[in-house]
Amino acid sequence: MTDKKLKILFVSAEVSPFAKTGGLADVAGSLPRALSNSGNDVRVVMPRYKSIKSTMHYVTDFSISMDNTKETCIVRDTEIEYKNGEEIKGLPVYFIDSYRYFDRDGIYCHPDDGDRFIFFCKAVLEMLLKINFQPDVIHCNDWHTGPICMLLEEYYRKQSFYTNISTVYTIHNLEYQGNFSPGIVRLFNLGYDIFNPDKTEFYGQFSFMKAGIVYSDIINTVSEMYAKEIQTPQYGEKLEGLLSKRAHDLFGIVNGISYEQFDPEKDQWIVKNYNTATYSDKKENKQAIQKEMSLPLEDVPVIGLISRLSGQKGLNLIIEQIDNIMKHDVQFILLGTGDEYYENEFKSIENRYPDKVAFYAGFNATLAQRIYAGVDMFLMPSRFEPCGLGQIISLRYGTIPVVRATGGLADTVIDYDYDRVNGNGFSFKEFSSEEMLKTLERALELYNEDQEAWNKLVVKTLQLDCSWNKPAHKYMDLYYLAIGKRRPVK
Ligand code: ADP
């Protein structure tokens, strides 16, 4: 379209390396760098949680009206240093600091999360004027940032500073919608006109997610397949009607991953670095992870799983089939945290199969990298999956994904048995534990019966481009589209 450089504000509730619970943080930590590498002025903004200990500087402060009280906001900033070739660059990151809303333990799941993120959204927009940064596009991400699109439209756009700012709203997971009781609407200081079914009212509640979908110029999700799926009742979380209505403005772009953070050739957290020429060194990482997880050093296929433990991830299929999986000569390494139910189930499986299963309950980013590098295959039987990064990071480390073909998993994993040329993993369509087992058994069969073909598959995955290069260009196209809705693009 055009190669005009843009000013972009990227807004996210989590940004790696400062705060992470899942894939959103990975994207927020890496896509802005890719966009900035092509010469755009990209800045990131997030809440300053208590757990963030990085050095930062005071930028400005102001107060925000929340109904009839005023709350102080302090803006601080820092830079994420990163390499662009040999050049060291710095990506500006702003933090919205509030003693009342963010100076406490934990990122989410506080009873006043609605209040916290209304404050955040207002503060982000106020900050722009105070620091005199007038972005071409505000890129909002997930429910926490949806009201920014609404506040712009219903209030800020009347001021000339904000008139031409366009919005792109990315849905990383439609399941988390930020629905709160109607009383919360008063905190916007916009009156109750915004609370009707054409705007933000959703089954009697105020919906942050709906605000983002209704008011943004362009909407996208993190894979092409999920963009289609969410227009159906099965995946639409009751928003399929609205999303279908906006189908012309709804796109899908599969995430990339940071090639700085995830690089088998340079990863500082793994025992032995490797590349396509030295892929057989991956074995040393396998032995190291077996040792670290107290499993016997046996030359058997090792399956890995790294996941939030939630219903979305299809973990019940594994629980149902674990005895059949364990009939095979395999080991299984699991890393995850979340619902207590799954943690207890996995602990009990580990107790039943101490020589074959190792479960680490918790969040551990460096252990995750050693698992991606050390295991042979990676299991992701998700019920739904907007994009999924686990399978993409696995491919980057030459670890073969075994997945349910839904959302981004369908877009990124091609079944080897059905396409020997492009195949990079194994997948099944129907959400059933029998299908999962059969598919895992196909992967095990290739590993056990044809090591040469397996090794070729490993090399092929190591050669794939999972970087942000291509997706970042697609995001630029979306930004131009969004800008075009407000003013002519030169
Ligand atoms: P989601 O965003 O739904 O949680 P994704 O697959 O998109 O799922 O992204 C998950 C990200 O979080 C990946 O980078 C994965 O490695 C990481 N991750 C998930 N659980 C853990 C954990 N317990 N410890 C370390 N990293 C984890």
Residues whose N, C-alpha, C, O or C-beta is under 5 A from the ligand:
A	BS01	ADP	T21 G22 G23 L24 D26 I306 S307 R308 L335 G336 T337 G362 F363 N364 A365 A368 G388 L389 G390
